[in-house]
Amino acid sequence: MRYGESGFHGHMSDRIYDFNTYLRNLYGERVQKISIDAGLTCPNRDGTKSFGGCIFCNSKGSGTGEGLLAGRSVREQILRQQQAIGRRYKARKFLAYFQSFSNTYAPFQTLKHLYDEALSVEGIVGLCIGTRPDCLDPKLMGLLESYAAQDYLIWLELGLQSFHEQTLQRINRGHGIREFLEAVDLAKNYPKINLCVHVILGLPGEGKAEMIDTARRLSQLPIQGIKLHLLYVIKGTPLASLYQRGEYRCLSRQEYLDILCEFIQYLPPTMVIQRLISDPHPDELLAPAWALNGGENRRQIEQALVARDIRQGQKMIIFS
């Protein structure tokens, strides 16, 4: 499943703590992500955990598939995108985003070579590394901490998707809440590494209550960031089969807005919201059609937050 980087602009900063604001506060200027496919795989696909992968994920592993399919090195991928992205956003600094599949799932020296190659490119100020909670170990975390000690910005992005065991089993996630909490606990030993958790809204079998419960539980953990995704249906996935048999219904835009507006009220004001909705690739999307209109979706989210006077953290409570 491919998720695009959706941006929100200045007038939202008094309602949510968004990633652009966070980066401007750090660097005093615009910083952009460059997505990388390092040609890695996932224990939920190679047979270690499963061969099927998560029910929503396609053969590109939540990324562009660009590097693997085209055979480009990490450096080539960065240089290929850097000029166009810099020109579009007037950016001079960039984060190398290892996006596709599980980017801590390879031999240590392989990973070190990939990360070192990215950081060697002029203009790269840090790494964002997408992975699973069950693909971490102290040696790898020590490496990432060493980069942070050299003043590189390090974000480790953990795919959780839901705080409910039944949901994780239903989507064939291949790990449970225990592995996620162990990963968060491990990260406490490496304070220079920032944790960002991915959550999907609209997973099969979940209603609004379960999704809000995920927000409440995450609000109590030492997590620095979050990404929120709409579950959309990608062609050729197990989820597509469920949808075509009438066994899964996508959220409407209004339902997504309602859940999102409540969800963010439970997030700590210091937690960086890196994304509020995801953008599907038009050639891959099966449903819902409204997910393709990224500009309108962001406009409606902004309008809803203002109209309902929603602010991040305004419903935060102590949860036990």
C-alpha positions as CSV (number, residue, x, y, z in Angstrom):
1,M,0.0,0.0,0.0
2,R,1.4,3.4,-0.9
3,Y,0.9,6.4,1.3
4,G,1.8,9.8,0.1
5,E,3.1,12.6,2.2
6,S,0.2,15.0,2.8
7,G,1.0,18.5,3.9
8,F,-0.9,21.1,5.8
9,H,-0.1,24.8,6.0
10,G,0.6,27.6,8.4
11,H,-2.9,28.5,9.6
12,M,-3.2,24.9,11.0
13,S,-0.3,25.3,13.5
14,D,-2.5,26.7,16.2
15,R,-4.7,23.6,16.1
16,I,-2.3,20.7,15.5
17,Y,1.5,20.3,15.9
18,D,2.2,19.3,12.3
19,F,5.5,18.0,10.9
20,N,6.2,21.2,8.8
21,T,6.0,23.3,11.9
22,Y,8.2,20.9,13.8
23,L,10.8,21.0,11.1
24,R,10.8,24.7,10.7
25,N,11.2,25.1,14.4
26,L,14.3,22.8,14.2
27,Y,15.9,24.2,11.0
28,G,14.4,27.6,10.5
29,E,13.4,26.6,6.9
30,R,11.5,24.1,4.8
31,V,12.6,20.5,5.0
32,Q,11.2,17.8,2.6
33,K,11.2,14.1,2.6
34,I,12.6,12.0,-0.2
35,S,11.1,8.5,-0.4
36,I,13.5,5.6,-0.9
37,D,12.9,2.0,-1.9
38,A,16.0,0.1,-0.6
39,G,14.9,-3.2,-2.1
40,L,14.2,-4.9,1.3
41,T,11.4,-7.2,2.3
42,C,9.3,-8.0,5.3
43,P,9.1,-10.9,7.8
44,N,5.3,-11.0,7.1
45,R,6.0,-11.7,3.4
46,D,9.2,-13.8,3.2
47,G,7.8,-16.7,5.3
48,T,9.4,-15.7,8.7
49,K,6.0,-14.7,10.0
50,S,3.8,-15.2,6.9
51,F,3.8,-15.2,3.1
52,G,0.7,-13.1,2.7
53,G,1.6,-9.8,4.2
54,C,-1.0,-7.5,5.7
55,I,-4.3,-7.7,3.9
56,F,-4.0,-4.0,2.7
57,C,-0.4,-4.2,1.4
58,N,0.5,-4.8,-2.2
59,S,3.7,-5.9,-3.8
60,K,5.2,-2.5,-3.5
61,G,5.2,-2.7,0.3
62,S,3.6,0.7,1.1
63,G,6.0,2.5,-1.1
64,T,6.7,3.6,-4.7
65,G,8.7,0.6,-5.7
66,E,10.9,3.0,-7.6
67,G,14.3,1.9,-6.5
68,L,13.7,-1.9,-6.5
69,L,11.9,-1.9,-9.9
70,A,14.3,0.5,-11.6
71,G,17.5,-0.9,-9.9
72,R,18.6,2.5,-8.7
73,S,20.9,2.9,-5.7
74,V,19.9,4.9,-2.7
75,R,22.1,7.8,-3.8
76,E,20.7,7.7,-7.3
77,Q,17.1,7.8,-6.0
78,I,17.9,10.8,-3.8
79,L,19.6,12.8,-6.5
80,R,16.9,11.9,-9.0
81,Q,14.2,13.5,-6.7
82,Q,16.2,16.1,-4.9
83,Q,16.2,18.8,-7.6
84,A,12.5,18.5,-8.5
85,I,11.3,18.4,-4.9
86,G,13.7,21.3,-3.9
87,R,12.4,23.4,-6.7
88,R,8.8,22.7,-6.0
89,Y,8.9,23.4,-2.3
90,K,11.9,25.8,-2.2
91,A,13.7,23.4,0.1
92,R,17.5,23.0,0.5
93,K,17.4,20.4,3.3
94,F,16.0,16.9,3.0
95,L,15.2,13.8,5.0
96,A,15.9,10.4,3.4
97,Y,12.7,8.4,4.0
98,F,13.2,4.6,3.8
99,Q,9.5,3.8,3.1
100,S,8.9,0.5,1.3
101,F,8.6,-2.7,3.4
102,S,10.6,-3.1,6.6
103,N,13.7,-1.0,6.6
104,T,15.4,-2.5,9.6
105,Y,14.9,-6.1,8.4
106,A,18.3,-7.0,6.8
107,P,21.8,-7.9,8.1
108,F,23.3,-5.1,10.1
109,Q,26.1,-4.3,7.6
110,T,23.5,-4.1,4.8
111,L,21.5,-1.6,6.7
112,K,24.5,0.5,7.8
113,H,25.6,0.7,4.2
114,L,22.1,1.9,3.1
115,Y,21.9,4.5,5.8
116,D,25.4,5.7,5.4
117,E,24.9,6.1,1.6
118,A,21.8,8.2,2.2
119,L,23.5,10.5,4.8
120,S,26.5,11.0,2.5
121,V,24.4,12.9,0.0
122,E,24.6,16.7,0.3
123,G,21.5,18.3,1.7
124,I,20.4,15.2,3.7
125,V,19.9,16.2,7.3
126,G,18.5,13.0,8.7
127,L,16.7,9.6,8.2
128,C,13.1,8.5,8.5
129,I,13.0,4.7,8.7
130,G,9.7,2.8,8.2
131,T,9.6,-0.6,9.9
132,R,7.8,-3.0,12.1
133,P,8.0,-3.3,15.9
134,D,9.3,-6.8,15.7
135,C,12.3,-5.8,13.5
136,L,14.4,-4.0,16.1
137,D,17.5,-4.9,18.2
138,P,19.9,-3.0,20.4
139,K,22.8,-3.1,17.9
140,L,20.7,-1.4,15.3
141,M,19.3,1.1,17.7
142,G,22.8,1.9,18.8
143,L,23.7,2.7,15.2
144,L,20.7,5.0,14.8
145,E,21.6,6.7,18.1
146,S,25.1,7.3,16.8
147,Y,23.8,9.1,13.8
148,A,21.6,11.3,16.0
149,A,24.7,12.0,18.1
150,Q,26.3,13.5,14.9
151,D,23.3,15.9,14.7
152,Y,21.4,14.0,12.1
153,L,17.6,13.9,12.7
154,I,16.4,10.3,13.2
155,W,12.8,9.2,13.1
156,L,12.0,5.6,13.5
157,E,8.5,4.9,12.1
158,L,6.7,1.9,13.6
159,G,3.7,0.4,11.9
160,L,1.2,-0.5,14.5
161,Q,-2.1,0.3,12.8
162,S,-4.4,-0.5,15.8
163,F,-4.1,-1.1,19.6
164,H,-6.4,-4.1,19.4
165,E,-5.2,-7.6,19.2
166,Q,-8.2,-8.9,17.3
167,T,-7.8,-6.3,14.6
168,L,-4.1,-7.1,14.2
169,Q,-5.0,-10.8,13.8
170,R,-7.8,-9.9,11.4
171,I,-5.4,-7.9,9.1
172,N,-2.7,-10.6,9.3
173,R,-0.3,-8.1,10.9
174,G,2.1,-10.9,12.1
175,H,2.8,-9.2,15.5
176,G,0.8,-8.2,18.5
177,I,0.6,-5.4,21.0
178,R,3.3,-7.1,23.1
179,E,5.9,-6.7,20.4
180,F,4.9,-3.1,19.9
181,L,5.3,-2.3,23.6
182,E,8.6,-4.1,23.7
183,A,9.8,-1.9,20.8
184,V,8.7,1.3,22.6
185,D,10.4,0.1,25.8
186,L,13.6,-0.6,23.9
187,A,13.6,2.9,22.4
188,K,13.6,4.4,25.9
189,N,17.3,3.4,26.0
190,Y,18.1,5.6,23.0
191,P,16.7,9.0,23.8
192,K,18.0,10.7,20.6
193,I,15.8,8.5,18.4
194,N,12.3,9.8,17.7
195,L,9.4,7.3,17.5
196,C,6.5,7.8,15.1
197,V,3.6,5.3,15.1
198,H,1.4,4.6,12.1
199,V,-2.3,4.1,12.7
200,I,-4.9,3.2,10.1
201,L,-8.5,4.4,10.5
202,G,-11.2,2.2,9.1
203,L,-9.7,-1.3,9.6
204,P,-12.1,-4.2,9.2
205,G,-14.1,-4.9,12.4
206,E,-13.3,-1.6,14.1
207,G,-15.8,1.1,14.9
208,K,-15.2,4.6,16.1
209,A,-14.9,3.4,19.8
210,E,-12.0,1.1,19.0
211,M,-10.2,3.8,16.9
212,I,-10.5,6.4,19.7
213,D,-9.3,3.8,22.2
214,T,-6.1,3.4,20.1
215,A,-5.6,7.2,20.4
216,R,-6.1,7.2,24.2
217,R,-3.7,4.3,24.7
218,L,-1.0,5.8,22.5
219,S,-1.3,9.1,24.3
220,Q,0.1,7.5,27.4
221,L,3.3,6.1,25.8
222,P,6.7,7.9,25.2
223,I,6.0,8.4,21.5
224,Q,7.1,11.6,19.7
225,G,5.0,11.4,16.5
226,I,2.1,9.8,14.7
227,K,0.9,9.2,11.2
228,L,-2.8,8.7,10.5
229,H,-4.0,6.8,7.4
230,L,-7.3,6.2,5.7
231,L,-7.7,2.5,4.9
232,Y,-8.3,2.4,1.2
233,V,-8.5,-0.7,-1.0
234,I,-5.7,-1.4,-3.4
235,K,-6.2,-3.7,-6.3
236,G,-4.8,-7.2,-6.0
237,T,-4.7,-7.3,-2.2
238,P,-6.6,-9.6,0.2
239,L,-8.6,-6.5,1.3
240,A,-9.7,-6.1,-2.3
241,S,-11.2,-9.6,-2.3
242,L,-13.1,-8.8,0.9
243,Y,-14.4,-5.6,-0.6
244,Q,-15.5,-7.2,-3.8
245,R,-17.4,-9.9,-1.9
246,G,-19.2,-7.2,0.1
247,E,-17.4,-8.1,3.3
248,Y,-15.7,-4.8,3.8
249,R,-17.1,-1.2,3.5
250,C,-14.8,1.8,3.3
251,L,-15.3,4.8,5.5
252,S,-17.0,7.7,3.9
253,R,-15.3,11.1,3.9
254,Q,-17.7,12.4,6.5
255,E,-17.1,9.3,8.7
256,Y,-13.3,9.8,8.4
257,L,-13.6,13.5,9.3
258,D,-15.7,12.7,12.4
259,I,-13.3,10.0,13.7
260,L,-10.2,12.1,12.9
261,C,-11.5,15.2,14.7
262,E,-12.1,13.2,17.8
263,F,-8.9,11.1,17.5
264,I,-6.5,14.1,17.5
265,Q,-8.1,15.6,20.6
266,Y,-6.7,12.7,22.6
267,L,-3.1,13.1,21.3
268,P,-0.6,15.1,23.5
269,P,0.0,18.6,22.2
270,T,3.8,17.8,22.0
271,M,3.2,14.8,19.7
272,V,4.1,15.6,16.1
273,I,1.3,14.7,13.7
274,Q,3.2,13.8,10.6
275,R,0.1,13.0,8.5
276,L,-3.7,13.3,8.8
277,I,-4.7,11.4,5.7
278,S,-3.1,9.2,3.1
279,D,-3.0,9.6,-0.7
280,P,-3.4,6.5,-2.9
281,H,-1.8,6.0,-6.3
282,P,-4.6,6.5,-8.8
283,D,-3.6,3.4,-10.8
284,E,-3.8,1.2,-7.8
285,L,-6.9,2.4,-6.0
286,L,-10.1,0.3,-6.0
287,A,-12.0,2.3,-3.3
288,P,-13.1,4.7,-2.0
289,A,-13.0,7.1,-4.9
290,W,-13.0,10.2,-2.7
291,A,-9.5,9.2,-1.5
292,L,-8.1,10.4,-4.8
293,N,-9.0,14.0,-4.2
294,G,-6.1,14.9,-1.9
295,G,-6.5,18.7,-2.1
296,E,-10.2,18.6,-1.3
297,N,-9.7,16.1,1.5
298,R,-7.1,18.3,3.2
299,R,-9.3,21.4,2.7
300,Q,-12.2,19.6,4.3
301,I,-10.1,18.5,7.2
302,E,-8.8,22.0,7.8
303,Q,-12.4,23.4,7.6
304,A,-13.7,20.7,10.0
305,L,-11.0,21.4,12.6
306,V,-11.8,25.1,12.5
307,A,-15.6,24.8,12.3
308,R,-15.7,22.4,15.3
309,D,-13.0,24.3,17.2
310,I,-10.8,21.2,17.5
311,R,-7.4,21.4,19.0
312,Q,-4.9,18.6,19.6
313,G,-4.8,17.4,23.1
314,Q,-8.0,19.0,24.4
315,K,-9.5,15.7,25.5
316,M,-6.4,14.1,26.8
317,I,-7.0,12.1,30.0
318,I,-5.1,9.7,32.2
319,F,-6.0,6.3,31.0
320,S,-5.6,3.1,33.0
